Amino acid sequence: MLRKNVSISDTHLKMLDPLLKKHQGNLSAAMRDIIDFTGFVTENMGSLETAKDLFKEKNHAMEQTRNRIYGITIPLTMFRWLLNNKKGHLPPINEAIQLFSHQNINSYDINTLNKVINEEISFLNWPITVNVGNENGNISIQITGIDPEINIFYAKLISMFLSNNKNPQKISKILHYPASVYMLFSVASTHEEASQSIHEIFGVSKRDEMLGQNEIIVATA
């Protein structure tokens, strides 16, 4: 066993406080924990500097996303209240697609599409996970979460995003499960056709949507 004398300032001791509490004040155990973690980071990220750069990059991306959605956060209970009181209405298209930073993404690039959608969810911290796949050349999307209404709401947002893509996608199949929603998309000839599939699948008429938008405008005037 190697023994070394280590000098630690009060500032660094304060940083170590959570680990010291974890190990009941045992500094040696806390140092072993730090060494194990450093080894894990180095093995997986290459170096501590790389890990720091990636962490800074993610924080910057999160800040950009918050700025893009006006810096507003909504508690889950109020979010559900908003969903319950806007049933049958789709959000404005611009409000839907602003959640996806890469609006001109190639919808046929499944890996990038999956990455973009899941990065946005992680920034928003909604209680859902999304898996984007390929089924016979068509885009498939599985949304899983504990709250069915949030699952459906996010399904609408993704559908609106894909309908507005440079390669518009229409919903060709949707399956509802207690804790998930499965959707299959196919190529639409026009953005209007893709948009119409959303209205048909989710039972929202053009008239109801316009009424819903008018209610929002009147309420915020």
Secondary structure, DSSP 8 states (H G I E B T S, - for coil): ---------HHHHHHHHHHHHHTTT-HHHHHHHHHHHHHHHHHHHSSHHHHHHHHHHHHHHHHHHHHHTTT----HHHHHHHHHTTTT----HHHHHTT-S-TT--TT-HHHHHHHHHHHHHHHT-SEEEEEEEETTEEEEEEEES-HHHHHHHHHHHHHHHHTSSS-EEEEEEEEETTEEEEEEEE-SSHHHHHHHHHHHHT--HHHHHHHHHHHHHHH-
